[in-house]
């Protein structure tokens, strides 16, 4: 859970375990307000650790930066580029 979620300024993501062993993460984007869902290779145990204060990079060390950013902001890559510009 990030600071904006703790302050009630952003909705927390929802997590739904899937039969394929992944978890569907659904969250409203801070940038567009669009509801985005991604299937991520995470466990509910990792989610609980993160929600209990473990740093996201420690709770989900196998996720790339885009996936971790999605879990914190709900934004997908194209929204980052559209709103903040790309690194190129």
VENPENOR-V141589 format. One record per pair of residues at least 4 apart in sequence whose C-alpha atoms are under 8 Angstrom apart, sorted by the first residue. I is the first residue (numbers start at 1). GAP is how many residues later the second one is. Records with the same first field share a line. If there is no record, write none. Layout:
# VENPENOR-V141589
I=GAP, GAP
This chain:
# VENPENOR-V141589
1=4, 5, 11, 49, 50, 51, 52, 71
2=4, 70
3=4
4=4, 5, 6
5=4, 5, 6, 7
10=20
11=16, 17
12=15
13=12, 13, 14, 15, 58, 61
14=10, 11, 12, 13
15=8, 9, 10, 11, 29
16=7, 8, 9
17=4, 5, 6, 7, 26, 27
18=4, 5, 6
21=20, 21, 22
22=17, 18, 19, 20, 21
23=16, 17, 18, 19, 20, 21
24=13, 14, 15, 16
25=12, 13, 14, 15, 46
26=9, 10, 11, 12, 48
27=8, 9, 10, 44, 46, 47
28=5, 6, 7, 8, 45, 46, 47
29=4, 5, 6, 7, 44, 45, 46, 47
30=43, 44, 45
31=44, 48, 52
32=43, 47
35=39
36=38, 39, 40
40=27
41=22
42=4, 5, 18
43=4
44=4
45=4
46=4, 13, 14
47=4, 12
48=4
49=4, 5, 10
50=4, 5, 6, 9
54=4, 5
55=4
56=4, 5, 12
57=4, 6, 11
60=8
63=4, 5
64=4
65=4
66=4, 10, 11
67=4
68=4
69=4, 5, 6
70=4, 5, 6
75=4, 5
76=4
77=4
78=4
79=4
80=4, 5, 6
81=4, 5
82=4
